[in-house]
């Protein structure tokens, strides 16, 4: 058997004390997550984070640092995820853009609100990434290299 973890990218965006989250329909009901998704073939890790944020929120994301690289195994699905999380800012929003399939809405939430709804986070990585952001963790984007 060949084991292959799922590679995902995520954007942790804070503005005026609030974090950008998506509310999405999943097999386990409606859950909250950062704008995030699977890396596509041939796509750089940074480009994947920009694309996923745009598709899920209609915001243009500008990554400024790597927040962290996270390994998580979902017991419920028996799937292992390797998540590359980025911090940065958003520079544009298109309120008329249709959001990705399954996304109910994107919104800005305060830290207390996010902690109170931990029971409906898509994974424990949602809160962990926010806590790491609050702790000031970050690495230069230069640690990532993409060869075509």
Secondary structure, 3 states (H helix, E strand, C coil): CCCCCEEEEEEEEEECCEEEEEEEEECCEEEEECEEEECCCCCCHHHHHHHHHHHHHCEEEEEEEEEEEEEEEECCCCEEEEEEEEEEEEEEECCCCCCCCCEEEEEEEEHHHHHHCHHHECCCHHHHHHHHHHCCCCECHHHCCCCC
